[in-house]
Amino acid sequence: MNVGLFFGSFNPIHNGHINIAQDILDSGEVDEIWMVLSPKSPDKNLILDVFSRYSLMQIALDNMHNIEISKIEFDMPTPNYTYHTLIKLSKKFPKIHFKIIMGQDNYDKINSWKEYKFIIDNYKIIIYPREKKNQNNNFKLYDISSSDIRNKIRKNISIKGLVPERVEKEILKKKFYIK
């Protein structure tokens, strides 16, 4: 079985994430996608705690087929890097062929990642576009970012259509990202 690993802080999960995952599933590259929720990214200061982000992901992915949320990184020591997670997953699921899903922006700087040679030598990388200038012909560009969504919420600007409706309601109800 081929599983695409879509790593991220998903802060918050949005329609771009979901559409990218569905496009990759539809392409036949993978049988399933595991969205690997990072409790704390080595290069990001997260605003919302991991359990709230996990809850939003559960709401967003409730009716999605072949897309799962992975909590594999929740109990891993920090700092945790992608290659640590890949080693752990490969040992835990030796019969699964893992592929990495990442945006062109991350791929462009992969040589700055810890153990990047191990990653590119051992895993196929599925790249999706993040900017108009580096459009990948295989996948559509979804011009949505979590940071833009957080900024809109702080400025009391509607996020309708950027996140699933139930996620929007939960964010507003719990007052996530207001401060």
N, C-alpha and C positions, 0 to 999 in steps of 0.2 A: 504494500500500500504506500502511496505517495502522500505525504503530509506537508503542506506549506506552513511554515512558522512565520507568523506576522507579529514581530516584536513591537512593543510600544508602551508608552505611558498612558495612552488613551485618556487624555486629560482635557476635555472629555472625548469619549468615542463620538464620532460624527458620521454623517451620511457618506462622506468620502471614504472613510475606513471600510464601511460596510459595502459600498459599491465596488471598491478595489477588490475586496475579498470575493465578492460574487463574480466579478469579471474573471478573476484568476481561476475560480472553480469552473466557470463556464468554458474557459479555454481548454480544459482537460489536462492542464499541467499537473494538477493535484486532485486527489480524491476527497481530501478534507483540508480545512484550514484550522490551525490552532492559533488563536490570538493570545500571544504570550504577554500577559500584563506584568510590566516591570514595577515592583514596589517603589524603587528609587533608581532612576537612571544615573549613571556616573557623571553625565554632563548636563543634567537638568535639575533645577530646583522646582519640585512639584508643589502645586498649590492645594490640591485636594488629596485627602488620605486615600490609601490604596483600597480600603474596603468600600468607600463611597464610589470610587471609580469602578470597582468590580460590580457593585450593585447597578450602576448605570449601564454597564456592558450587558449584564443579565437582562435588563429591560430591553435594550436595543436588539439583542440577538435571540430573543425569546422564540420567535417563529422561524428562525433561519435554519436551514438544513445543511449539515456538513460543515458548520462553523461552530467551533467550541472555544471556550475561554480556558486558558491554561494558567494555573496558579503555581507552576513549577518553581518560579523564582521567589515565592513568598518565604520559603524557609532556607534560602541560600544566603551564605554570609556576604557581607558587603565589604568593599565594592564588588559587585558581580558584573562580569562582562559576558558578552554574547557567547564566546567560546566556552565558558564554564557551563552555561545552560545547554549548549549543543552536546557537550561531552556527557552531561547528566542524562539528557533525553536519549542519546544514542545507546547508553548503557542500559537504561530502563526499558527501552523499546527497540531491541536489536533488529527486529524484523521490519521495522518501518524505515522507509527511505525519506529522509527529511530534506526539504528545500527551504531556502530562506527567501522571504518576501521583503523587499525594501525599496524605498523611494530612491530615485536617481540622485537626490541631494546627499543621502547617506552613502550610496555606492561611490560617489565622487570622492569621498573622504575616507573610504574603507582602509586605505593604507595607514591611517592614523590609529586604527583600532588595535587593541591588544590581540596578539596572535592572529592577525588578519590573514597571513599566509595559510595557516591551518584551515581557516574558514573557506577561503577561495579554492584551496586544493581539495577539500573534502565535501563541499556542499554546492549544489547548483543554486545560483542566485536568480530569482525572478525579480526583475526591476520594473517598477511602475513610474510614470512621469510625475514630477513635482512642479515643473515650470514649463511654460509654453516653449521656451527655447530648446529644451531637451526632450521633446515629445518622443515617447517610445511608440512605434507604430502598432505594437501588439495591444496596448492598453490605453484607455481613455484617460485624459487628465481631469481630475476632480479638484477644482480650485477652492478647496476648503481647508482651513487649518484650525487646530484646537486653540492656538494662541489668539487668533482672530475672534473665535467664538467667546473665549474668556473676556477679551477686551469689549466686545459688544455687550455682554452681560453686565460688566462693570459700568458701562455707559448707558445702561437701560435701553439698548437697541435690540430689536427683535432678532431672535435666532431661528425663526420659523423657516423650515426647509433645509436648515444646516444640520440638524440632528433629528432623529426620529421624534415624532410628536410626543410619545410617552416619556422619552428622555427629557425633552424640553419641559414638560409638566413637572417632572421630578426635580430638575434643576431649580426651577422657579419655586416650587413648594418648599424645598429644603434650603433655599437661598444660597446654593453653591455658587462660588466665584464672584460673589457680590463685593467682597473686600479685596 
